[in-house]
Amino acid sequence: RNRPTGLEAGYESEFDTKEPVVAESGRLWTYKELFRNRNFWLLSIGIGLMQASDQALLASQVPHFIDLGFSMQTAALLASVKTFSAIGGKVIVGYLADKVDLRWLFVGVAASNITILLVYMSQPSFEVLLVTVALLGIAVGGVFPVWTTLISWLFGARSFGTVMGVMMIITNPLAMVAYRVIGSVHDEFGSYVPAFAGFIVMVLVATALILMLRPEPETRVS
């Protein structure tokens, strides 16, 4: 096929397409190039904020359920249901990653994350919690497949390991900070709810960053 020209090669047409365009698989990115690349920082911080929210929420959800008055057995059941739902979320998001714009797929994952946080903050009944964790485990399970597909889309398959490894230098510390913050918030206020509100802000910022991603012209193929 001939390379697209004019509007077909513009960023706007790239954003509107339903099928993600994959970067050239043969390009090797150096560390210097990555650290100077706009997409690298947008994706690293965006995914880092989302993962920090998810992992801190996973660590605190059982204590939060107990704070709401549920027994340890009930809290563990809810956590288990969410875990199984997250497995399904990986499958669903992995399938959709080949069908829709990856940035909007991230929006869907983020919306699920925010919905879970809002439900957790509302002191819901057991039935509401059960339905929420059963249907919205995609909020946890969907982050990793959309992250890995975004890396391949923006940087190509050949540099996948290098890009992900360097990104973890940024994403892992963010998760560690979130663990620390949520524990400190509970010690200060006797509740996880203020931390959950902060996580919603983090997810919104992450979504804005991901929506700013644009594949570079030299890495796109028709």
Salt bridges, closest charged atoms under 4 A:
GLU14 OE1 - ARG220 NH1 2.92
GLU33 OE2 - ARG27 NH2 3.69
ASP67 OD2 - HIS186 NE2 2.89
ASP101 OD2 - ARG103 NH2 2.92
